[in-house]
Amino acid sequence: MSVRERIQKNWKSGLTVSFVSVPLSISLAVAAGATPLMGVITAIWAGLIASFFGGSRYNIVGPTGALSGILIVYGMTYGISVLPMMAILSGILVLLVFLFHWERYIIFVPSNVVHGFTLGVAFIIGLGQLNFALGLQNLVSHEKFLKNIHETILHIHEFELSALILFVVSLAFLFVWKKFFPVMPGVIVLAPVGILLGYLSQKSMLLGIHFQTLFTKFGDISGNLFSLPKISFVINEDVIIGALAISLVVILETLLSAKVADGMTKTKHNVRKEVLGVGLANVASGLFGGIPATAALARTALNIKSGANDQMSATISSIFVFIISILFLSVFTFLPLPVIGSILVFVAIQMVEKKHYIHIYNNDKSALSVSILVAVVTIVKAPIFVLLIVAAVALPIFVDRTSKSEAEITINKDKKIIKRVNAAKIINVKDHGDVIVYRFAGQLTYVNIQFHINTVEAMN
């Protein structure tokens, strides 16, 4: 397929995704403690580089909620200028994973740890919008998430009713829109309406209400996309540990998004190239003053539903984000903070996979306990502790289960089936009949072969 044909078949999907990427990138950058402009820079450069070097036809790379819970801690501790440095370091670590083929070991990170981490980050993002939702201003910021929540509670009597109403209405709109128009994200409609309300509240007396906007918090957010960024080259143990955690999340989220995209399109992505692409994307994002980035599942799904069939769609999306930013980014200064809060709370709720928790509740209570523990540690302590400590606890459990595997034994006697049992329970069966059928469940690997050997020996 020629370049011209690829552009003709993917420009509509690329344009559609860009309309969503601009307000989401701004919102997620704010959630990460960065400036709105840093979010836009990330969407442009990380998305562009990943589309050139990645191994998925459909992944859209940019700021995501999965990283916000980690980044906001470092932004508050070292200042926002450390965030581009975090992007560069995490990108280099991802490239080391690519160089040494370590991505093959990512599959051994238990899924319940990943889901628990996502749940914890969702709570951090969602509850972190209380100040925006309540219209609270100029509160003291703390490094610890729970201290910030406590600070909000202490000043909750100062809330603005107009801000709360706008937040609730905006959030309700996003859910109602999704129910009736699931293909097109409601943020495409909400953002322009919010900008209009913000403009009228500041420039006109018609509303009689004054909303806090991105301008009141950050000033002019348009900035210069071509100026040299301010990068803090602080490298210490704390920053390196954070970069390690970010790099792991980057790989996990990106490969997960690519896998889901494969399921939607019946295609197969190149894992090696995708790891290379997202590594280079993070380095580029940091060098241009952006924040760490990973593949965004919601934007990737929108890309597919909008008709994309090639990486050209992601390339076009990044180009359109750049064009929109050059022409209209100053307009986004009027976006009210309650609207930003509603978008982020909606994103946080969408991050939690209800079906997963229902499944593990019905089938594996211990996995549910690990997920909840991970979420609690993420909220109470810090997200990086999850990946460096809790994962270390969950990994042996995963390996132990993998080593045991599953098998079903059918016991026959006198040409009749007398019993079917799980292989792990064969030791409790006294009558082994005269013919035994041993059926493997799942893959037979060097990890679980000893379990099957021990089970067969127990039947002798």
N, C-alpha and C positions, 0 to 999 in steps of 0.2 A: 504494500500500500504506500503510495507517495505521500510526501509531507502535506501537499495540498488536500488530498483526500482525507488524511487524518484530521486536518484542521476543520474541513467541512463537516465531518461526522461528530466532532467533539466540541465545537465552539459554544453550542447552546448549553451543554452540561457544564462546561467550564465557567460560563457567565453566571449560570444559576448558582453554582457553588460559591462564586466570589461574592454574590450578594449576601450570602449567609456568613461567609468567612469574616467579612469586615466587622460587623457588630459583635460576632462571637469572639474574634481575636481581641478586640478592645475589651470586652467584658472579662475574658479569661486572663488577660494581662493584669487587669485591675485586681482580680481574685488572687493572682500570684504576687501582688505587692509591687508590680511594675507599672510603668506608665502606659497609657493607651497606644502611644506611638510605637513602643517596643513590641506590643502584640502585633501590630500591623507589619512591622519589619520582619518579624518571625514568620508570619503567614506568607510574605513575599519571598524571602530568601530561602527559608527552610523548605517551603513548598516547591519552589523552582528547582533547587538542587536535587531534592528527592525524586522529582519527576524525571530528571535526566539520568540519574544513576541507580534508581530503585529497581526492584524486581517484581513489583505489583503493577498491573495495568490501572488499578482503580484507587489505591490509597491516596488520601489527601493529608498531607503533613502540615502541622501548625501548632499553635498553643492548645493545650488540652487541660481538662480538669484533673486528670490523673497526676499531673505534676504540680498543680497549684499549691497543694497542701505542703509540699516540700519547699517550694520556692519562696513562699511568703515568710517562712521562718528565717531563711538566709537574707532575704531582702530587708527584713526588720533588724537583723543583727549586724549586717555589714553594709547596708545601704543598697539601693537598687543597681548601682554600678557593678556589683559583684555578680549579678545574674547573667550578663553576657559571658563572664569568665566561667560560670557554671556550665553554660552551653558549650563552650569550647572544650572544657575538661571532659564533660560527659561524652561529647562527640569523639574525642581522642580515645576514650575508654571503649566506646562502641567499635571504633576502628581496630583496636587491639583484639577485641572479641572476634571480629572478622578475620584479622590476620592469623590468629591461632585456631580458627575454626571452633571457637568455644560456644557458638550459638547452638550447637547440637546438645549441649547440656542444659539449656534453658528449660527444656521440657521436664526436667526433674524438679523444678520449682512447683510445689503443690498448688493446684488450682484454688483450694480453699484459702490459702494464704493470699493469693492474688485478689480473690473476691472480697476477703476481709479487709485488705488494704484499700480497695476501691470503696467499700462501705464507709471506712473511716474517713477517707478523703472527701467523700460525698457529704458527710456530716460537717466536716471543717468548712467546705465551700458553702453549704446551705446555711449553717448557723452564723458563718462569717458575714452574711448579708443583713444581719439584724439592724445594724446602724443605718444602712441604706433604706431598709424597709420602714424604719421608724423615724427617719429624718433626723437622726442624732448627729451632731457635729462637734468637731474639736475635742473628742475624747482622747485620753491618754492611751497610747499604744504600748502593749507589752509583748515580749517575745513569746510567752506561753499563750496558747490558744484559749485555755480555760480562764486565764486572767482577763483576757479581752472580753470574754462572755460575761464575766463577773462585773467588769467595768460597765458594760452595756446595761446590765440589770440594775446597777446602782443609779443610772441616769434614765431609766425607762420612763419615769414620770415626765420627762421633758419631750416625749415623742410628739411628732406632728401628725395630726389626723389626716391631713391631705396627702402626705407621703405614704401613710399606711394604706389609704384607700387606693391610691395609684398602684402601689405594689400588689395588693390583693387582686385588683381588676386585671392588671397585666398578667399575673401568674395564671389566673383563671382563664384568660383569653388564650394563653399558650396551650393549655390542656384541652380546651374546647376546640381550638383550631386543629390540633393534632387528631382529635377524634373524627372530625368531618373531612379534613384535608391532610391525610397522613403523609402524602408524597412531598408536599411543599412545607418547609418549616415556617411556623408562625412568626419567627423573628424577622422575616422579610417584611411583614406587615407591621409588626409592633414597633420596630425601630423607627421608621419614618413618622408614625403617629406620635411616638414618644418625643422625637425631635421637634415636631410641631408644637406639642404641649409645652416643652421646655422653652422654646423660642417665645411663645405667647406669654409664658409666665415671667420672662425676663425683659422682653421688649415691648410688651403691651399691657395695658391695664384691663383688658377684656376679661381675663380669667379671675383676677383679684387674688391669685394664689401664686406663691413663689416656691418653685421646686429647686432643690439642689441639683446641679448638673455637673457633667464632666469638667466644664469650664470653672465652676466654683471650687472644684477640688484640685484640678491640675493646671488651670489656666489654659492657654492656647495649646491644644494637643496636636495641631497640624505639623509643626516642626519642620525639619529638613531631612528628607529621606536619603540625602547624599552626603550629609556632614559626617565627620569622623565621630564615632561614638565614644562615650566615656566608659572605659572598662577598668575596673578595679582588679589589679593583678595580685590580690591577696590569695596566697596558697598556703594553707595550713592543714593540719590533720582533720579539722572539722569540715573544711571545704572539700577535701578529697573524699571523705566519707559520704558527704552529700552528693558529690558527683558520681560516686559508685552506685548509690541508690537510684539516682536519676537515670544512669545508663541502663540499669536493669529494667526499670519501668519503661524506658524508651523502647528497648528491644521487645519486651513482653507485649506492650500495647500495640506496637507496630505489626508484629507477626500475628497477633490475635486479629487485628483489623484485616490484614491480608487474607487470613484464613476464612474469616466470615465473608469477605468479598468473593473468595473462590467458591464458597457454598452458594452464594446468590447468583453467580454467573457460570458455574460449571467450568471454571478455568483453574489453573495452577500457577501460583507465583513462584519466583526464584528466591528462596530463603537467603542465600548468600548475597545476592545483589541487593535485596531489600535491607539487610543489615548494613551493607556498605553505603547504600543511599542515605539511610537515616543518620548514620555516623557523620558523613560529609555534610548533611543538612544542618546538623547541630553546630558543627564547626563554623559553617558559613553564617548561620544565624547569629552566633556570638560575635564573630568578626565585624558584622554590620550593626551590632548593638541590640540584637534581639535576645530572646530568652530560650531555654531548652524547649524542644518540640518533639512530638511523636505523631504517629498516624491518628487521625480523629475518626472514630468509627461512624459517628452520625453523619459527618460530612462525606465520608467515603460511601456510605449507603445512599445519600442524596445524589452523589456523583453517578452511581450506577442507575438509580431510578430515573435520572434525568437523561439517560441515553448514552453515557460514556462507553467507549469500547477500547480505549487506548490511553497510555500515559500522557498523550497530548492534552487531554482534558485537564489534568492537574497543572500542566505547564500554562495553558491558557487561563486557568483560574488564577494563578499567581500573577500573571500579567494584568488581568482585569482588576485584581486587588490593588495593584500598583496604580493603575489608571484612576480607579475610584478614589484612592487615597489622595492622589495629586489634585483631583478636581473637587472632591467633596469632603475631605477629612475635617476641614474646619467646621462644616455643618454639624458634625457629630459632637461638637462641644456642647450643643444644646440638649444632648440626650440626658434625661433625668436619672439620677442615681437610683431611685426606686425602681425604674424600668430595668436598669442594669442588674439590680438585685433580683428582680423576678426572673430574668434570663438565666442568671447563675443558679438560682434555686431550682429552676426547671432542669438545667443541665445536671445538677447534683442528683435530683430524683431519677433522671433517666440513666444515671451511671449504675444504679442499684438494680441488679437482675433478680427480680422477684421469683422467677421460675427456678433459678438455681437454689435459692434458699428453701423453697418448698420441697425441691427434690432431695436435698441433703437432710432436711428435717425428717422426711419420710423414710430415708434409706440409710443415713449415716450421721447419727447424733454426735459422734466424736469430731467429725469434719466440721459440723456446725459450731461446736464449741471452739475449735481452732479459729474459724472465721470470726466469731464474735470476739475472741481474745485479741486477734490481730486488729480488729476495728477499734477496740477499747484502747489498746496500746498506741495506736495511731493518733487517737484523739487526745489522750491524757498526756502522753510523753512526746513523741515526735514520729513522723512517718518513717524516718530512716531506721529507727529502732526495729520496726517491723521486719524490714528486709535483712537486717544484719543480726537480729537476735531471735525473733519469733520464727522466722523461716528456718533458722538452724534447729529449732525444736520440732517444727513440723516435718522437716525433710527426713529425719530418721523414721518417723511414722509412715511416711510415703514409701520409703525404701523397704521397710518391713512388710508392708502390704503387697508391694510389687514382688518381693521375694517369695511370698506365699502363693500368689496367683489364685486362680480359681479353676476347678474341674468338677465335673459331675460323674458319678459312678452309678452305673445301672447293674444291678445284681440279678442274674437269671438262674433259675433252678427248674429242671425238668421241662425245659423249653418255655418257661413262663417268667415274666418279670415279677420279682417279689419285692423289690425295693429300689428306690432312687435316692441317693444321698450326696451331700456335698463332700468333696474329697477330704476336707479338714475333719469330718465327723466319722470317717470310715473306721477309726480306731475303736469307736463305740459299738460297731456292728460285729456280732459274733458269727452269724451265718453268712459266709461269703458265696454261697451257692456253688454252681459248677461252671458258669460262664460269667465273666465280668467284662463290661464295656466301659472303657475309660475315655471320657470326652474332655478335651482341653477347651477352656474358655479364654479367649484372648490369645495373645502372641506367646510363643514359647521362646524364651531368651535365656542367656547365660545367668541372668539375675534370678530367675525363678525355677531353673531346672532342678536344683537340689530339693525343692519342695515336692516336685513330682516324683523324684527318685525315692524320697522318704515315704511318700504315700504308697507307692507300689510295694516297697519293702514291708510296710505295715500290713499288707494284704496276704503276705506269704505265711 
